[in-house]
Amino acid sequence: MTAYISLPTASDGGVRSAIANASRKTGVDFSYLLGQANIESGLRADARASTSSATGLFQFVDQSWMAVVSRHGAEHGLGWASDAIQKTASGRYYVADPSLRAAIMDLRKDPETASLMAAAHAADNKATVEQCLGREATGTDLYICHFLGQSGGSKFLTALQNNGGRTAASLFPAAARANRNVFYDKSGNARSLSEVYGRFADKLGAGAASSGKSLPGGNAPMDTATLNRLQLARMNQGSVLRPTPANARLAYMLLASLGS
């Protein structure tokens, strides 16, 4: 994953329109989806990671993409794709026909499809997080689940509540090897769970809406600076799945300005 935080320009009109459409159709907050796409790809629909299979606007890896298309593709006119995706007894997704598999994986580079699947994935992650933690999910929680997968995200957030000072790389060595800039600072020191969470909250904060105003953590030890950043972000942001009037107006205004 490469982090991008630049704001969209006029050349990003097709991407913004796709994200706005996905927000309108699913009810997932436009600003959250825009912030996620900014971090993941810099709003580049054809982005490709060099260290994993992550591809497209929202940098879905192969297994996560097939999982979400299998669950939600038919809802959005992709029944041909969801029907082709099968699952092994061990839980791994696959497509038997190589050419069909390639076509399904290439959908990650289509802004409309990628945005709709990202919104559906956010809704799935919200349900998982809230069942696991017993509290309302925040936008940063959902991003962690996108970044690490549902099971990995739940593991991260549970560990954060129990001991936020633990190093994130010790729990996710494979992810740390593929994303050193996330798990380690410039001096090579391993970042704690709280630090990783705080950095993601910072990146999402300006352009995305996190839900909830209570801090995650229970007894998780977070430093004062991290607590302040998280509190400020949540005080100024609305619910991920219940968009604020301002964000709803923004999505509709973007669609109108782009001729959608």
N, C-alpha and C positions, 0 to 999 in steps of 0.2 A: 504494500500500500504506500503510495506517495501522497503526502499531504499538500493540498492546494487550498488557499484561502482567498484568492482573488475574486472580486465581484464579477458577475456576468456582464458582458458587453453586448453591443447590438448584434454581433456575429453569433451570439449564443441564442438568438431568438427561437430557433426550432427546439432547442433543449428546454428553454424556459416554458415554451408553450406545452411541451410534452409533460413536464412536471406539473404545470398548472392543471392540465387535463386530468392527470392522475389524482391530484388533490381533490378536484371537483367530483370525480367519479367515486372515489373511495372514502372521502371524508378525512383522510390523513393530512395533517397540516402542511401547507405549501412550503413554509419557511423551513420546517424540519427536513423535508425532502431536498430542498435546494441546498441547505447546509451540508447534508450528507453527500450529495453529488459533488459539491465544491471540494470537500475534503478528499473524497475518493479519486476523482478524476480531473479536477479543475474544469468540470463541465465539458469534458471531451468524450463524446460518445464512443470513439474508437480506442480509448485508452487501454493499454495492456501492461500488466505487471511483469517485471522481469524475473521475479522470484517465486511466482506461483501461477496458477491458471486464471487468476482474477482478470476479468475483461469487462469493458464497457463503462457506461456512465456511473454505475453503482458498484463496479468491481466485484461482481459475483464470481466466486470460484465455481468450478464445474458441478460439484455435488450440491452446493447450496442452490444453484440455478435450477438444476433438474428437480430438486425437491420442491421449490416454490412453483415451478411451472406444472409439475405433477398435481399439486394441490389446488392451484388457482387458475391454471391456463384456460380451462373450459369456461370459466366465468367471464373471460375477456376475449372470446372468439378463437382460442388456441386449443380447441379440443383435439385437433390432429396431433398436436405436440404432446399434450398431457396423456393421450391414449398410447403414445409410442414409448413413454417412459415406464420402465419396469423397476422393481425393487427386489434385491436378493434377500435371502433369509437373514443375512447379517446386517441388512439395512442399507446397503449401498445401491444407489440409483444407476441405471444404465439404459442405453438404447441399442437394440440389437443391430439395426441397419446403420452402417457407418455414414452414409450420405444423409440420412434423416437426422442422425445425431449431430452432424456438422451444421445442418440447417437450424436445429433447435439451439445449439450453442451460439450461433451467429446472431440470434435474436437479442443477445445481450448488448449488441452494438446498435440496436434500434431504440432511439430515445423513448418513443411511445411505449413499447413493450417493456423496456427496462424500468421505466418510471412506474408503470402499473404493478409490475412484480415487486418492486422495492416497497411500494405502499402496502401491498398484500403481506409481504414479509414483515413489515413493521407491525402490522396488526397481529400477526401470529406471535411475534416476539413479545408484544405487550402482554398477551394472555399468559404466555409462559412465565415471564418475569413476575407478574402479579400473583400467579399461583405459587410460585417458588418462594417469593419474599414476603408475601402478605401485605404489600403496599402498592400504591399507584406507581407505574413505571414512568421514568423520565426519558426525555429524548436521548440523553447520554446513555442510559441503560439500553435503549434500543440500538444505539450505534454500537455499543460493546457487543451485543448479540449478533449484529450484522458482521462485525469484524472477526469475532471468534466462533460464530455459529451459535445456535440456540443452547446446546449443552455447554459449550465453552463459556458463553456469556453468563449463563446461570451459575456456573462454577466460579467465575470471576467475581460476580456480584455477591454471592454468598460468602466467599473468602474476604471480600472487602468489608462486609458487615462484621465479620468476626475478628479480622486483623488487617486493617488497611495498611499497616507498615510493612507487611511481607512483600518481598520482591516479586514482581509479576512474572519475571523470566523463570523463576523457580517453579512456577505452576504451569507455564506455557513455553517450554523450551523450544519446541518446533516453531511456534509463532514468533518467538523472540529471534530465532536465527533468520527468519524471512523478513523481519521488520525491526532491525536493530535500532532505528531512529525512534521507534515507539517505546521500546523496552529499556533502552540505555541512553544516558546523556552523552554529550560530546566528549566527555573525559572517559567514557567507557564504564561509568558506574551504573549498576542496575537500578531502575526506577521502581518505587513501591507501587502497590496496587492503587493507593490514593493518588499518587503522582500521575500515573497513566490515566486514571479516571479524570483527574483535574485537567490534564492537557486536552483530552477529548472534549470536555465540557467547554473549555476556552474556545476551541476551534468551532464547535457548533454554536456557541453562544450568540455571536453577532448575526448569524444568518439563519438560525434554526430555532424552533420552539421546543423547549423541554417541558414536560408536564409535571405538575406537583410543585409544592413550595417547601416540603420538608426534605431535609438532607438524608441521603441514604447513609447507613452506617451503623446505627445503633451504638455499639461500643467500638466502632472502628476508629483508631487513632488517626486523625487528619490534622495537618498543621494549620495554623490560623489563616495563612494566605490561601490555601486550598479551600477551606471552609468559606472564606469571604467570596472567592470567585464563584463557587457553586451557588451560594445563596443569592448573589447578585444576578447570576444567569437565570435562576428560577423565578426570582421576583419579577423579572421583566418578560417572562415567557409564559405562553398559555399551554393548553393541553394538546398533546400530539394528535389525538384522535377526536378532539373537540376544538376545531380551529377557532381562534379569536375572531371577532368581527373584522378587525383590521387586516388580519392575514387572509381571511376569506375575500375581502374586497380586493386585496392585492392580487390574488390568483385570478379573479374575474377581470380585473383591469388589464392584467398581462394578456389574458386570452383575447380581450377586446382589441388591445393595441396591436396584437399580432394577427388579427383578422380571423381568429378561430370562432 
